[in-house]
């Protein structure tokens, strides 16, 4: 069995799987990291170095966790039930449920997803009489989450101005409200779990002794708080095995801290990472291009991908006169490849920003080609499912205020805003939940309106008591009136099917979980919201952002909109390390292709109602010319699409005068320049064509200014 388990591993993979100590595995794209991580777990168990219950494996999606468990059962005859394998949020939820008293939480605490949290923030602001025109609830929510993810409670947030001091006050008010209601948002799960282990030495030592091996997937995407939580769990005699790729760290906007990789090496005495550089996905031409682009980033741990699968066709680069021609070129190439036998689903069109998809969608639709925009609302985020879950949450815990507010008048039962305000005031005055206030309402008018709803929830609680989980869900969906409501709605068939599928989801959860309680299922549903899962369907071209494409692969990939200000995105060019993250995005985009890669850009593009003239992306210049076949512009035989309600400029199929390339302009986008009047600033972009080309510069004192390039009088700093 030992040889079977390790057979087929290359030398670097074998070194990673069998390492005797803590290790950082630098796993390049397509290098088999999932196999290495799963085989490492199986090998540790097989060699009796640890029991299945004596390790913890952390992933970033529930899908990845399930795949890991499935692979494990195929490798070893073990029962994976009860193993601590899951996402950061899922494992923190499990820890807090187990030790809710020590964490200062009720046993049946509620998990708030993003929309529920926003509702809770709005209620907290109303209770504090906050002007929501001045303090946008969404921005307050973002402020709260950013500080929680940084490990900061309200009393530790530095406030240097009155505006921020008010935000800190609202953060504290929101926290107090959540504590009263027994509610926990996503950011709170990790922060509360970190605080629990930080202050409770006995509990911390218990888990350090229990988990002799900690394994982490996608380590480059961990935040500082997640890393600190892992450090608390690692005991003096345990090993931390982290797998990641610093070249694929593209989630800084979510708090990912790529520096954790170097920090781990220094703090745990790891001299060198184990590097997985053999790629099993792409041909060498594609890998050489990816290596060339990412080599321009500074501070990398450093690796070059390679393969013995051959070179393949050159990368195809097409410069269009306009975005309409770019889209038509992509469609023509897709049609040609499909005629040659390639499935539509093996072709993907990637773009940096969602706004670029419209033109491509229009071209595909006009050519009657099947396509799918990857993403959209996920199952547990659909309105009808959220309504059903709210009823289920009330059946489990009537004092859940967010669930109460979502369905108290849905389907409509005549409860208006005035009645809700009356009950809310009574709840605030008495320090109770909305449910308690509704049950004890002293106002004859509002009390009469709430009575049927109160009776409905009480009956639901009685009827589902003792039923299997799936039957509880069925009962609540039917008795709440949701099913009848959507059955009577025009075009409600999909929603009715979704409600039926919720019971199926509950049954599947019950089969896979040790804890089959309604509360556990509701926690599972809250954690599942936010997963990125492709829907099943017909053979279709895949359209998606580069962020959405991470982890996927296709035979043919089109990377579109490769213009300065689009990719790299102009917002990133003025941020610290923003350009490096954009380059990592480009690296991810390139390495999605197995066999053929297309790079396209347009000299002019309609965006936000205006024609924009762009320079080719610097990333194009970073790819060696020997790897690229530059395709000539095609004759424009069809009119460019006209946008209604916008004034468009005529675009002629003639090469514009120089400067045409980024190399021809005097200052790179993102470079610092000095103006005699406005002082120092950062080059934000270019627009127009010579001799009327303008340079745009962001100045800290006056904002963005545009100058004719010929007369700008700017100096490099």
Buried (B, 14 or more C-beta within 10 A) or exposed (E): EEEEBBEEBBEBBBBBBBBEEBBBBBBBBBBBBBBBBBBBBBBBBBEEBBEBEBBBBBBBBBBBBBBBBEBBEEBBEBEBEEBBBBBBBBBBBBBBBEBBEBBEBBEBBBBBBBBBBBBBBBBBBBBBEBEEEEBEBEEBBEBBBEBBBBBBBBEEBEEEEEEEEBBBBBBBBBBEBBBEBBBBBBBBBBBBBBBBBEEBEEBBEBBBEBBBBBBBBBBBBBBBBBBBBBBBBBBEEBBBBBBBBBBBBBBBEEBBBBBBBBBBBEBBEBEEBBBBBBBBBBBBBBBBBBBBBBBBBEEBBEBBBBBEBEEBEBBBBBBBBBBBBBBBBBBEBBEEBBEEEBBBBBBBBBBBBEEBBBBBBBBBEEBEBEBBBBBEEBBBBBBBBBBBBBBBBBBBBBBBBBBBBBBBBBEEBEBEEEBBEBBBEBBBEEEBBBBBBBBEBEBEEBBEBBEEBBEBBEEBBEBBEEBEBBBBBBBBBBBBBBBBBBEEEEEBEEBBEBBEEBBEBBBEBBEEBEEBBBBBBBBBBBBBBBBBEEEEEEEBBBBBBBBBBBBBBBBBBBBBBBBBBBBBBBEBBBBEBBBBBBBBBBBBBBBBBBBBBBBBBBBBBBBEEEBBBBBBBBBBEBBEEEBBEEBEBBEBEEEBBEBEEEEBEEBEEEEBEEBBEBEEBEBBBBEEBBBEEBEBBBBBBBBBBBEEBBBBBBBEEEEEBBBEBEEBEBEEE
